[in-house]
């Protein structure tokens, strides 16, 4: 028997939705849709929901499953599952009123705007054009991405969301369309996306809205002079001046370190550690030495290019990739301690002709820790999954396994550890009000765990989470890098 929680609402009797618990027998490979039908049959519950083809092709059975958009006909039911309606006005139970988004599509004229006979003109769509639009045109309108988007779900800032951005990109990349889709996208918040990747994670058709729609349109905006945001221009200026996307008033870590020569393992510091958090770089060196591992921190390394790729400033990325490729060419393994750097080196650099063996510190170290040397650390901690580590690199278990190896640590999982904190995609610099609202939402989850600290593997997340904690009056809860926690176990 498993327990399933379903959101119920009847406007004639209820003032607001509420969860009801049902116990059912779980059959092999039972889907959410099967579970809802089983509940109705067993309890005569009369739960209202939409469904149609059961083949994941129509999108009609979209629901929220543990807070994430999903198709009821595809998602396997689990014990303790929470099934809720999409984030639209509720008509009854799991049936929602989608007229608001449908009206938006109509207002934005999201259909092919073509005032000529395309077959007689050079603007007819080519095979290459078709391949480009194909990346974003397989949407089945389940609205999972829209209902799951963290920016859409905060009340402080309007954002068209991944559903509309994908729609605009489909027509923007179609040469037959003569509407200014780029301006349309800018008006709908092209620079309000955090690049969290949640839209891809929940999409039943695996549409990469950020990479294939938003990033592409941001690059076009930069090319025609309508982007990026003024705050993003500083990224490129800093990189061109120093090789780093941020400025510093500290001695860079690479200049501080008494470098070990001869190791085949190298450390890619990233801009934040080198210029803002050199102490975390030193913690890495010290923790690895405690486990008998020496690393090299090669000079000449530069920004990975992530801030430029995310904001559409792509013209100097190849130069950065080539510099780093040369610097790291003789190493067997490259360690990162910033999720954004790791994801960029692994996923983006191969597109520019560089393929290095890159490992996040958690996946590199988790099985190498000498637990006999670890001292007791009496703390309660929770863990925040950086978007570019959890979704971007598929690394979720390794950090938690590392934390739980430390004696004395009590680990408490927060409600939605993978929910974006708001630090990525240029949002922290360009739209700080969005970053703060998202970090406050995450801070409330951290507070609810009773933790003394929230641990993560991203300097940007670390900063933004602390801002959120401070904003809600939880200054006593510390946001820390996982290496800081490990260092406490070696003191």
C-alpha positions in Angstrom: 0.0 0.0 0.0 1.2 3.5 -0.7 -0.1 6.9 0.4 -0.9 9.5 -2.2 -1.8 13.1 -1.5 -4.2 14.8 -4.0 -5.2 18.5 -4.1 -9.0 18.9 -3.9 -11.0 21.9 -4.7 -14.7 22.5 -5.4 -15.6 26.2 -5.7 -19.1 25.5 -4.4 -17.9 24.1 -1.1 -14.2 25.1 -0.7 -12.6 28.5 -0.1 -9.2 27.2 -1.2 -7.5 23.9 -2.4 -6.5 21.4 0.2 -4.7 18.0 0.2 -6.4 14.8 0.9 -4.6 11.5 1.6 -5.6 8.2 -0.1 -4.1 4.7 0.3 -4.0 2.4 -2.7 -2.2 -0.7 -3.9 0.7 0.1 -6.2 1.0 -2.1 -9.3 4.2 -2.3 -11.3 5.0 0.8 -13.4 1.8 2.5 -12.1 1.5 6.0 -13.4 -0.1 9.0 -11.7 -3.0 8.7 -14.1 -3.5 5.1 -13.0 -3.3 6.1 -9.4 -6.0 8.8 -9.8 -8.3 6.3 -11.5 -7.6 3.7 -8.7 -8.4 6.3 -6.0 -11.7 7.2 -7.7 -12.7 3.5 -8.0 -11.7 2.6 -4.4 -13.0 5.7 -2.6 -15.7 6.9 -5.1 -13.7 10.2 -4.7 -14.8 11.8 -7.9 -11.4 13.6 -8.4 -11.6 15.7 -11.5 -8.6 15.6 -13.9 -7.9 15.8 -17.6 -6.5 12.9 -19.7 -6.7 11.9 -23.3 -4.2 9.8 -25.3 -2.1 8.2 -22.5 0.9 8.4 -24.9 2.6 11.6 -23.8 1.6 13.4 -27.0 -1.3 15.7 -26.1 -0.3 17.4 -22.9 -3.8 17.4 -21.6 -3.0 15.6 -18.4 -0.4 18.1 -17.1 -0.2 18.3 -13.3 2.3 19.2 -10.6 4.0 16.2 -9.1 6.0 17.1 -5.9 6.0 20.7 -7.1 7.2 20.0 -10.6 5.3 20.0 -13.9 4.7 16.5 -15.3 2.3 14.4 -17.4 0.1 12.2 -15.3 0.2 9.5 -18.0 4.1 9.4 -17.9 5.1 10.0 -14.3 5.4 6.9 -12.1 3.5 7.2 -8.8 5.5 7.0 -5.6 4.7 6.6 -1.9 4.0 10.0 -0.4 3.5 11.7 -3.8 1.8 15.1 -3.8 -0.4 15.7 -6.9 -1.5 19.2 -7.5 -2.9 21.3 -10.3 -0.7 23.4 -12.6 -0.2 27.0 -11.5 -3.3 28.4 -13.1 -6.7 29.3 -11.6 -8.3 26.0 -10.4 -11.7 25.1 -11.9 -12.1 21.8 -9.9 -9.4 19.6 -8.3 -6.7 19.1 -10.9 -8.5 20.9 -13.8 -7.3 24.4 -14.4 -8.3 27.4 -16.4 -5.6 28.0 -19.0 -7.4 30.9 -20.7 -4.8 33.5 -19.4 -1.9 31.9 -21.3 -4.0 31.2 -24.3 -5.1 34.9 -24.4 -1.4 35.9 -24.1 -0.5 33.7 -27.1 -3.3 35.5 -29.1 -2.2 39.0 -28.0 1.4 38.3 -29.0 0.3 37.0 -32.4 2.2 33.7 -31.9 1.3 32.3 -35.3 3.2 32.7 -38.6 3.0 36.3 -39.6 3.5 36.2 -43.3 2.1 38.7 -45.8 3.4 37.2 -49.0 3.5 33.9 -50.9 6.5 32.2 -49.5 6.9 29.7 -52.2 7.8 32.4 -54.7 10.4 34.1 -52.5 13.9 33.4 -51.2 12.5 33.6 -47.7 11.0 30.1 -48.0 12.2 27.9 -45.2 15.2 25.7 -46.0 16.4 22.4 -44.6 18.8 24.2 -42.3 16.0 26.5 -41.1 13.8 23.6 -40.5 16.5 21.8 -38.4 16.9 25.0 -36.3 13.2 25.4 -35.6 12.7 21.7 -35.0 14.6 22.1 -31.7 11.8 24.2 -30.2 8.7 23.2 -32.1 7.7 19.8 -30.6 5.8 21.4 -27.7 2.6 19.6 -26.7 1.4 22.5 -24.6 1.3 20.6 -21.3 2.5 23.8 -19.6 4.8 21.9 -17.3 7.7 24.3 -18.0 5.5 27.4 -17.4 4.1 26.1 -14.1 7.5 25.0 -12.8 9.5 28.1 -13.8 10.8 29.7 -10.6 10.6 33.3 -12.0 7.1 32.8 -13.3 6.1 31.7 -9.8 7.2 34.8 -8.0 4.8 37.6 -7.8 7.3 40.5 -8.0 8.2 40.4 -11.7 6.4 39.6 -14.9 8.1 37.0 -17.1 6.7 35.4 -20.2 8.3 32.2 -19.1 9.8 29.3 -21.1 6.6 28.4 -22.8 6.3 31.8 -24.5 10.0 32.2 -25.1 10.1 28.9 -26.9 7.1 30.0 -29.0 8.7 33.3 -30.0 12.0 31.5 -30.9 10.1 29.1 -33.1 8.9 32.0 -35.3 12.0 34.1 -34.9 14.0 31.4 -36.5 11.5 31.0 -39.3 12.5 33.2 -42.3 9.0 33.3 -43.5 7.8 35.2 -40.4 8.1 39.0 -40.7 7.2 40.0 -37.1 9.8 41.4 -34.8 10.0 38.5 -32.4 13.2 39.7 -30.8 11.6 42.9 -29.5 8.6 40.8 -28.4 10.9 38.5 -26.4 12.7 41.5 -24.8 9.4 43.0 -23.8 8.4 39.6 -22.3 11.5 39.4 -20.1 14.2 37.7 -22.2 16.8 38.7 -19.6 14.7 37.5 -16.6 15.6 33.8 -17.0 18.0 32.3 -14.4 19.2 29.5 -16.7 18.2 27.0 -14.0 17.3 24.3 -16.6 14.1 23.3 -14.9 12.1 23.8 -18.0 14.2 21.1 -19.8 14.1 18.8 -16.8 10.3 18.7 -16.7 9.6 18.8 -20.5 8.2 15.5 -21.8 9.7 16.4 -25.2 13.1 17.4 -23.9 13.0 20.9 -25.3 16.0 22.9 -24.2 14.3 26.3 -24.0 17.1 28.1 -22.4 19.9 26.8 -24.6 18.0 26.6 -27.9 15.6 29.6 -27.5 16.6 32.1 -24.8 20.4 31.9 -25.2 20.1 32.2 -28.9 17.8 35.2 -28.8 20.1 36.9 -26.2 23.0 36.5 -28.6 20.9 38.0 -31.4 19.9 40.9 -29.1 23.6 41.6 -28.5 24.4 41.4 -32.2 21.7 44.0 -33.1 22.5 46.3 -30.2 19.3 45.7 -28.1 21.2 43.6 -25.5 22.7 42.8 -23.1 21.7 44.5 -19.9 24.1 47.3 -18.9 25.2 45.3 -15.8 26.2 42.4 -18.1 28.5 44.5 -20.3 30.8 44.7 -17.2 31.4 40.9 -17.4 33.0 41.2 -20.9 34.9 44.3 -20.1 36.4 42.7 -17.0 37.3 39.5 -18.9 39.0 41.5 -21.6 41.0 43.5 -19.0 42.0 40.7 -16.6 40.7 37.3 -17.8 38.1 37.4 -15.0 34.4 38.3 -15.1 34.6 40.1 -11.7 36.8 42.6 -10.1 38.8 42.1 -6.9 40.5 44.0 -4.1 42.2 40.9 -2.9 45.4 39.1 -4.0 44.1 36.5 -6.5 44.3 32.9 -5.3 46.5 31.8 -8.1 49.1 34.4 -7.0 48.8 33.3 -3.4 49.2 29.6 -3.8 52.6 27.9 -3.4 52.0 25.9 -6.5 52.8 22.2 -6.6 54.4 21.1 -9.9 54.2 17.6 -11.4 50.7 16.5 -10.6 48.4 15.4 -13.5 45.5 16.8 -11.6 44.8 20.5 -12.1 42.4 22.9 -10.4 40.2 25.2 -12.6 39.7 28.0 -10.1 37.0 30.0 -11.9 36.6 33.8 -11.5 34.8 33.8 -8.1 37.3 31.6 -6.2 40.3 33.3 -7.8 39.1 36.9 -7.2 36.4 36.8 -4.5 36.9 33.6 -2.4 40.6 32.7 -2.4 40.1 31.1 1.0 37.9 28.4 -0.6 40.7 27.6 -3.0 43.1 27.2 -0.1 40.6 24.9 1.6 40.5 22.7 -1.5 44.3 22.4 -1.5 44.4 21.6 2.2 41.5 19.1 2.1 43.1 17.2 -0.8 46.5 17.1 1.0 44.8 15.6 4.0 43.7 12.8 1.6 47.1 12.4 0.0 46.3 14.3 -3.2 48.5 17.0 -4.7 47.1 19.3 -7.4 48.5 21.9 -9.7 47.0 25.4 -10.1 48.3 26.4 -13.5 48.8 30.1 -14.3 47.3 31.6 -17.5 43.8 30.1 -17.0 41.0 32.5 -17.7 37.2 32.7 -17.3 35.3 29.7 -18.7 33.0 32.0 -20.6 29.8 31.1 -18.7 28.8 34.7 -17.9 29.2 35.6 -21.6 27.3 32.5 -22.9 24.4 33.1 -20.5 24.1 36.7 -21.5 24.6 36.4 -25.3 28.0 38.0 -25.5 29.6 35.1 -27.4 32.1 36.8 -29.7 35.2 36.2 -27.5 34.2 32.8 -26.0 36.3 30.9 -28.6 39.4 32.8 -27.5 38.7 31.9 -23.8 38.2 28.3 -24.7 41.4 28.1 -26.7 43.4 29.7 -23.9 42.1 27.2 -21.3 42.6 24.3 -23.7 46.3 25.2 -24.0 46.8 25.7 -20.3 45.2 22.4 -19.3 46.2 20.2 -22.2 48.8 18.1 -20.3 46.5 17.2 -17.3 44.5 14.0 -16.9 41.8 15.6 -14.7 40.5 19.1 -14.1 38.8 19.7 -10.8 36.1 22.4 -10.4 34.5 23.8 -7.2 32.0 26.0 -9.0 29.0 24.3 -10.6 28.7 26.9 -13.4 32.3 26.5 -14.4 32.0 22.7 -14.3 28.9 22.7 -16.5 30.4 25.1 -19.0 33.6 23.2 -19.3 31.8 19.9 -19.7 28.8 20.9 -21.9 29.8 24.1 -23.8 33.6 23.9 -24.4 33.3 20.8 -26.6 31.1 22.9 -28.9 34.2 25.1 -29.3 36.6 22.3 -29.9 37.9 21.6 -26.4 37.1 18.4 -24.5 38.9 18.1 -21.1 38.3 15.5 -18.4 36.5 17.7 -15.9 35.2 16.6 -12.5 33.3 18.4 -9.8 35.0 18.2 -6.4 32.2 16.1 -5.0 32.4 13.4 -7.7 36.2 13.5 -7.6 36.6 13.3 -3.8 33.6 11.3 -2.5 35.3 7.9 -2.7 38.8 9.2 -1.8 38.0 10.7 1.6 40.1 9.1 4.4 37.3 8.9 7.0 39.7 7.9 9.8 41.1 11.5 9.7 37.7 13.2 10.0 37.0 14.9 13.3 33.5 15.4 14.8 31.6 18.4 13.6 28.4 19.0 15.7 26.2 20.8 13.3 22.8 20.4 11.6 23.1 21.2 7.9 21.0 21.0 4.8 22.1 21.0 1.1 21.2 23.3 -1.8 21.6 21.7 -5.2 23.1 24.3 -7.6 21.1 24.2 -10.9 24.3 23.8 -12.9 25.4 20.8 -10.8 22.2 18.9 -10.0 20.5 19.4 -13.4 23.4 20.7 -15.4 25.8 17.8 -14.5 23.5 15.3 -13.0 25.4 15.3 -9.7 23.1 15.1 -6.6 24.2 12.1 -4.5 27.9 12.7 -4.3 27.7 16.0 -2.3 25.2 14.5 0.2 27.4 11.4 0.6 30.4 13.6 1.4 28.5 15.5 4.0 27.2 12.4 5.7 30.7 11.0 6.0 31.5 13.7 8.5 31.1 12.5 12.1 28.6 14.5 14.2 26.8 16.0 11.2 23.0 15.9 11.3 21.7 16.2 7.8 18.2 17.5 7.1 16.8 17.7 3.5 14.8 20.8 2.7 11.5 20.7 0.9 12.8 21.5 -2.6 16.6 21.3 -2.6 16.8 21.6 -6.4 14.7 24.8 -6.6 16.7 27.6 -8.1 18.0 30.2 -5.6 18.1 32.9 -8.3 21.8 33.5 -8.7 22.4 32.3 -12.3 21.8 33.5 -15.8 23.1 37.0 -15.1 20.1 37.6 -12.8 22.2 38.4 -9.7 23.8 41.3 -11.5 21.1 42.3 -14.0 17.9 41.7 -12.1 18.8 41.6 -8.4 15.2 42.0 -7.3 14.4 38.6 -8.9 17.5 37.0 -7.4 16.5 38.2 -3.9 12.9 37.0 -4.1 14.0 33.6 -5.2 16.7 33.4 -2.5 14.2 34.4 0.1 11.9 31.6 -1.0 14.8 29.2 -0.7 15.8 30.7 2.7 12.4 29.9 4.1 12.9 26.2 3.2 16.3 26.3 4.8 14.9 27.9 8.0 12.2 25.2 8.2 14.9 22.5 8.4 16.3 23.9 11.6 19.8 23.8 10.1 22.7 25.8 11.3 24.1 26.0 7.8 23.2 25.4 4.2 25.9 23.8 2.2 26.4 24.1 -1.6 29.0 23.9 -4.3 28.7 27.2 -6.1 30.1 30.6 -5.0 27.2 32.4 -6.7 24.6 30.3 -4.9 26.5 30.7 -1.6 26.4 34.5 -1.9 22.7 34.7 -3.0 21.5 32.2 -0.3 23.2 34.3 2.4 21.5 37.4 1.0 18.1 35.6 1.3 18.8 34.3 4.8 19.8 37.8 5.9 16.7 39.3 4.3 14.3 37.1 6.3 16.2 37.7 9.5 18.1 34.4 9.7 21.6 35.9 9.8 22.6 33.2 12.3 22.2 30.5 9.5 25.4 30.4 7.5 25.6 29.7 3.8 28.9 27.8 3.1 30.8 25.9 0.4 31.1 22.2 1.0 34.9 22.7 1.3 34.4 24.9 4.3 32.4 22.2 6.0 35.0 19.6 5.2 37.7 21.9 6.5 36.0 22.0 9.9 36.4 18.2 10.0 40.2 18.5 9.6 40.8 21.3 12.2 
